[in-house]
Amino acid sequence: MTIQTEDRKAGPFPGDGVTVNFDFEFKVFAETDVLVIQAVTATGAETEKTITTDYTVTLNPNQESSPGGRVTMLVAPPAGQTITLTSEVPNLQGKTITSLGGFFPQVLNDALDRLTVLVQQVRRDVVRSVKVNLSSTTTPDQLLADINNSVLAADASAAAAAGSAVAAAGSAVAADASAFAADASADAAAASEAGAAAVLANAALKGNNNDITALLALRSINGGQLAGLRNLVINGGFRVNQRQAASNADDTYAHDRWYVLTQSGDIAVSTLTDVENGTPGMARLTQSQAVAQRMGYAQIIEGKDCKHLRGKEVTFRFGRKRLSSSANVRIAVL
């Protein structure tokens, strides 16, 4: 009987913790000719299983008309693992043809089929192997070494690039931290009793945002000359005003993180930019009532960000204030 297929592999069959029977359709000569491989999908790690210990084989009665059979695992492979079946026919020729002896077609067919199976098993392994061109003078080992060196070089290059990116990011973070630390110093609310317009300048610790030397003289909060994050006010420079509201009532937000305080009536909140050197931004609060009304600007700092200040002295400072008429400006840290 001729062998009708070149494929000598069945599977991989995914495990589910229940299924134990797996069929194959290639010709073998004995139950021990079947090879069973169990693999872990996530890692690709393979284990060659042992007949009778891990599985049994039932061959189809007629390997000529119905080649193959069934492998039954003694323990169902779990999810995340696979079963692959192939043949491992020994590289031996066990047929002897003698002079004047019996000359049976089945004997010759089995001998030729065995040779075909051995060729197919070699091909099965060769097609999964590293090969070089027929005219190449490079050996497979040299090709693998070249590939490995290329991968290592690529990894080293990627690591170097990543290191540069991290260093650049670190520089950017340090710059952002320096700029942020120059904005303000604690929870604050600012109010003006009257006037056609009241302007709060960029809330800052000391000196302008570009003068880091002025910060060196400040009292340390966490120890060390510049240790800790002193500035707890967010958007102290009033650079961010996503709402852009035309007017604001009492207890409504204007600049990001800042909300309005008014005695009565709405006020207008806007942003002044590039006012003067060292003052890149200011907030303008304007009330248009005929009678002067109190108004102010406040920010709530979350407890988790300021509980370390319990029982300690805090300072709030702002760089500039401009009033359209004489009035008192009061600052409160609550």
C-alpha positions as CSV (number, residue, x, y, z in Angstrom):
1,M,0.0,0.0,0.0
2,T,1.4,3.4,-0.9
3,I,1.7,6.3,1.6
4,Q,-0.6,9.0,0.5
5,T,0.4,12.0,2.7
6,E,3.7,13.8,3.5
7,D,2.4,15.1,6.8
8,R,3.6,13.2,9.9
9,K,2.2,15.5,12.5
10,A,-1.1,15.9,14.2
11,G,-1.9,19.0,16.3
12,P,-1.0,20.9,18.3
13,F,-4.3,20.2,20.1
14,P,-5.1,22.8,22.8
15,G,-5.7,21.3,26.3
16,D,-8.9,22.1,28.3
17,G,-8.4,19.9,31.4
18,V,-11.1,17.5,30.1
19,T,-10.2,16.1,26.7
20,V,-7.8,13.0,26.8
21,N,-8.3,11.5,23.3
22,F,-6.3,12.8,20.3
23,D,-6.3,11.2,16.8
24,F,-3.7,11.0,14.2
25,E,-3.8,9.8,10.5
26,F,-0.2,8.9,9.6
27,K,1.0,5.3,9.2
28,V,3.1,3.6,11.9
29,F,4.2,0.0,12.4
30,A,3.9,-0.2,16.2
31,E,2.4,1.6,19.1
32,T,5.9,2.6,20.2
33,D,6.4,4.5,16.9
34,V,4.2,7.3,18.1
35,L,5.8,10.3,19.8
36,V,3.8,12.6,22.1
37,I,4.9,16.2,22.9
38,Q,3.2,18.3,25.6
39,A,4.0,22.0,25.4
40,V,3.3,25.1,27.5
41,T,1.8,27.7,25.2
42,A,3.1,30.8,27.1
43,T,6.8,29.7,27.2
44,G,7.0,27.2,24.4
45,A,8.7,24.7,26.8
46,E,8.2,21.1,25.5
47,T,8.1,17.7,27.4
48,E,8.4,14.4,25.6
49,K,5.8,12.1,27.2
50,T,6.4,8.4,27.9
51,I,4.1,5.6,26.6
52,T,2.2,3.6,29.2
53,T,3.4,6.1,31.9
54,D,1.7,9.2,30.4
55,Y,-0.4,7.8,27.5
56,T,-1.6,4.8,25.6
57,V,-1.9,4.2,21.8
58,T,-4.6,2.4,19.9
59,L,-3.7,1.8,16.3
60,N,-6.3,1.4,13.6
61,P,-6.5,-2.3,12.6
62,N,-5.6,-1.8,9.0
63,Q,-2.7,0.7,8.6
64,E,-2.9,0.4,4.8
65,S,-6.5,1.4,4.2
66,S,-6.9,3.5,7.4
67,P,-3.6,4.6,8.7
68,G,-3.2,6.2,12.1
69,G,-5.0,5.7,15.4
70,R,-5.7,7.4,18.7
71,V,-3.6,8.6,21.7
72,T,-5.2,8.6,25.1
73,M,-3.6,10.7,27.7
74,L,-3.8,9.4,31.3
75,V,-4.1,12.9,32.6
76,A,-6.0,15.5,30.5
77,P,-3.7,18.4,29.5
78,P,-4.8,21.7,31.1
79,A,-5.7,24.9,29.4
80,G,-2.6,26.8,28.4
81,Q,-0.9,23.6,27.2
82,T,-1.0,21.6,23.9
83,I,-0.5,18.1,22.7
84,T,1.3,17.4,19.4
85,L,1.6,13.9,17.9
86,T,4.2,12.7,15.4
87,S,6.1,9.5,14.6
88,E,9.5,8.3,15.8
89,V,10.1,5.2,13.7
90,P,13.6,3.8,14.5
91,N,16.2,4.2,11.7
92,L,16.4,0.4,11.2
93,Q,15.7,-2.0,8.4
94,G,14.4,-5.3,9.8
95,K,13.4,-7.1,6.6
96,T,15.5,-10.0,5.3
97,I,14.9,-11.4,1.8
98,T,16.6,-14.8,1.2
99,S,17.2,-16.8,-2.0
100,L,14.5,-19.2,-2.8
101,G,12.5,-17.8,0.1
102,G,9.0,-16.4,0.2
103,F,8.5,-13.2,-1.8
104,F,5.4,-11.6,-0.3
105,P,4.2,-8.2,-1.6
106,Q,3.2,-7.1,1.9
107,V,6.8,-7.5,3.1
108,L,8.1,-5.4,0.2
109,N,5.5,-2.7,0.7
110,D,6.2,-2.4,4.4
111,A,10.0,-2.1,3.7
112,L,9.4,0.6,1.1
113,D,6.9,2.3,3.4
114,R,9.3,2.3,6.2
115,L,12.0,4.0,4.0
116,T,9.4,6.6,3.0
117,V,8.5,7.2,6.7
118,L,12.2,7.7,7.6
119,V,12.6,10.2,4.8
120,Q,9.5,12.1,6.0
121,Q,10.8,12.2,9.5
122,V,14.1,13.7,8.4
123,R,12.2,16.2,6.3
124,R,10.0,17.1,9.3
125,D,13.1,18.1,11.2
126,V,15.0,19.7,8.4
127,V,12.2,22.2,7.4
128,R,12.3,23.5,11.0
129,S,16.0,24.0,11.0
130,V,18.3,26.9,10.1
131,K,19.6,26.5,6.6
132,V,22.0,28.4,4.4
133,N,22.0,28.8,0.6
134,L,23.5,25.9,-1.3
135,S,26.3,28.1,-2.7
136,S,27.0,29.8,0.6
137,T,30.3,29.2,2.4
138,T,28.8,30.1,5.7
139,T,27.9,27.2,8.0
140,P,24.6,27.1,9.9
141,D,26.5,27.6,13.2
142,Q,28.1,30.7,11.8
143,L,24.7,32.0,10.6
144,L,23.3,31.5,14.1
145,A,26.2,33.3,15.6
146,D,25.7,36.2,13.2
147,I,22.0,36.4,14.0
148,N,22.8,36.3,17.8
149,N,25.3,39.0,17.5
150,S,22.9,41.2,15.5
151,V,20.2,40.7,18.1
152,L,22.6,41.6,20.9
153,A,23.8,44.7,19.0
154,A,20.2,45.8,18.4
155,D,19.3,45.3,22.1
156,A,22.3,47.3,23.2
157,S,21.4,50.1,20.8
158,A,17.8,50.1,22.0
159,A,19.0,50.1,25.6
160,A,21.3,53.1,24.9
161,A,18.5,55.0,23.2
162,A,16.2,54.2,26.1
163,G,18.8,55.5,28.5
164,S,19.1,58.7,26.6
165,A,15.3,59.1,26.6
166,V,15.2,58.5,30.4
167,A,18.0,61.1,31.0
168,A,16.2,63.6,28.8
169,A,13.0,62.9,30.7
170,G,14.8,63.3,34.0
171,S,16.1,66.7,32.9
172,A,12.6,67.8,31.9
173,V,11.1,66.7,35.2
174,A,13.8,68.6,37.1
175,A,13.1,71.7,35.0
176,D,9.3,71.3,35.6
177,A,9.9,70.8,39.4
178,S,12.0,74.0,39.6
179,A,9.4,76.0,37.7
180,F,6.6,74.6,39.8
181,A,8.4,75.3,43.1
182,A,8.6,78.9,42.2
183,D,4.8,79.5,42.0
184,A,3.5,79.5,45.6
185,S,3.8,78.1,49.1
186,A,0.5,77.0,50.8
187,D,-3.3,77.0,50.7
188,A,-4.5,80.5,50.1
189,A,-7.5,82.8,49.5
190,A,-7.1,86.4,48.4
191,A,-9.9,89.0,48.6
192,S,-10.4,92.7,47.7
193,E,-13.1,94.7,49.6
194,A,-13.8,97.2,46.8
195,G,-12.7,98.7,43.6
196,A,-13.5,98.5,39.9
197,A,-10.7,96.0,39.4
198,A,-8.4,93.9,41.5
199,V,-5.5,92.1,40.2
200,L,-3.6,89.2,41.9
201,A,-0.1,88.6,40.5
202,N,1.8,85.4,40.0
203,A,1.8,83.6,43.4
204,A,5.5,82.9,44.2
205,L,7.6,81.9,47.1
206,K,10.3,84.6,46.6
207,G,11.9,86.3,43.7
208,N,10.8,85.7,40.1
209,N,10.3,82.3,38.5
210,N,13.7,82.3,36.9
211,D,15.7,83.1,40.1
212,I,16.5,79.8,41.8
213,T,19.1,81.5,44.0
214,A,16.3,83.2,45.9
215,L,14.9,79.8,46.9
216,L,18.1,78.7,48.6
217,A,17.5,80.9,51.5
218,L,14.1,79.5,52.3
219,R,13.4,77.4,55.3
220,S,13.5,73.7,54.6
221,I,10.4,71.7,55.1
222,N,11.7,68.2,54.8
223,G,15.3,68.7,55.6
224,G,18.1,69.7,53.3
225,Q,18.5,72.9,51.2
226,L,15.9,72.1,48.6
227,A,14.3,69.0,49.9
228,G,10.6,68.4,49.6
229,L,7.9,70.0,47.5
230,R,7.3,73.4,49.1
231,N,4.7,74.7,46.6
232,L,1.3,73.4,47.4
233,V,-0.7,75.9,45.3
234,I,-1.6,74.5,41.9
235,N,-1.7,76.9,38.9
236,G,-0.3,79.7,41.1
237,G,0.7,81.6,37.9
238,F,-2.8,81.6,36.6
239,R,-1.5,80.3,33.2
240,V,-4.4,77.8,32.8
241,N,-8.0,79.0,32.4
242,Q,-9.8,76.3,30.4
243,R,-13.3,77.5,31.3
244,Q,-12.9,81.1,30.0
245,A,-16.2,82.1,31.5
246,A,-17.6,85.5,30.7
247,S,-18.7,86.0,34.3
248,N,-18.6,84.0,37.6
249,A,-21.0,83.8,40.5
250,D,-20.0,83.1,44.1
251,D,-18.4,79.7,44.7
252,T,-17.8,78.9,41.0
253,Y,-14.5,78.0,39.3
254,A,-12.6,80.2,36.9
255,H,-8.9,79.6,36.5
256,D,-8.2,75.9,36.9
257,R,-8.2,75.0,40.7
258,W,-9.3,78.5,41.7
259,Y,-12.9,79.5,42.6
260,V,-14.6,82.9,43.1
261,L,-15.8,84.5,46.3
262,T,-18.3,87.4,45.9
263,Q,-20.4,89.4,48.4
264,S,-23.2,89.7,45.8
265,G,-23.4,89.8,42.0
266,D,-21.2,88.2,39.5
267,I,-17.6,89.2,38.7
268,A,-15.5,88.8,35.6
269,V,-12.2,86.8,35.8
270,S,-9.5,87.1,33.1
271,T,-5.8,86.5,32.6
272,L,-3.0,89.0,32.0
273,T,0.1,87.7,30.4
274,D,3.7,89.0,30.1
275,V,2.9,91.9,32.5
276,E,6.5,92.6,33.4
277,N,9.8,90.8,33.9
278,G,9.4,88.1,36.4
279,T,5.6,88.2,36.2
280,P,4.5,86.0,33.3
281,G,0.9,85.8,34.4
282,M,-1.7,87.5,36.6
283,A,-5.4,87.0,37.4
284,R,-7.7,90.0,37.0
285,L,-10.9,90.1,39.1
286,T,-13.4,92.8,38.0
287,Q,-16.8,93.7,39.7
288,S,-19.1,96.2,38.0
289,Q,-21.6,96.9,40.7
290,A,-22.4,100.5,41.5
291,V,-21.7,99.9,45.2
292,A,-18.4,98.4,46.1
293,Q,-18.6,94.7,47.0
294,R,-16.2,92.3,48.6
295,M,-14.7,89.7,46.3
296,G,-11.9,87.2,46.3
297,Y,-10.2,84.1,44.9
298,A,-9.5,80.9,46.7
299,Q,-8.1,77.4,46.2
300,I,-8.7,74.2,48.2
301,I,-5.6,72.0,48.7
302,E,-6.5,68.3,49.3
303,G,-5.9,67.0,52.8
304,K,-3.6,64.2,51.5
305,D,-1.3,66.9,50.0
306,C,-1.0,69.1,53.1
307,K,-1.6,66.9,56.2
308,H,2.2,66.8,56.8
309,L,1.9,70.6,57.6
310,R,-0.3,70.1,60.7
311,G,1.0,72.2,63.5
312,K,3.6,73.9,61.3
313,E,4.1,77.4,60.0
314,V,3.2,78.0,56.4
315,T,3.7,81.1,54.2
316,F,1.7,82.5,51.3
317,R,3.1,85.2,49.1
318,F,2.2,86.8,45.9
319,G,4.4,89.0,43.7
320,R,2.1,91.9,42.6
321,K,-1.3,93.5,43.3
322,R,-2.9,96.3,41.5
323,L,-6.1,98.1,42.5
324,S,-8.1,100.6,40.6
325,S,-9.1,102.3,43.8
326,S,-7.8,102.4,47.3
327,A,-8.8,99.3,49.3
328,N,-7.5,96.6,51.6
329,V,-6.4,93.3,50.4
330,R,-6.6,90.4,52.9
331,I,-4.8,87.1,52.7
332,A,-6.0,84.0,54.6
333,V,-4.6,80.5,55.0
334,L,-7.3,78.4,56.6
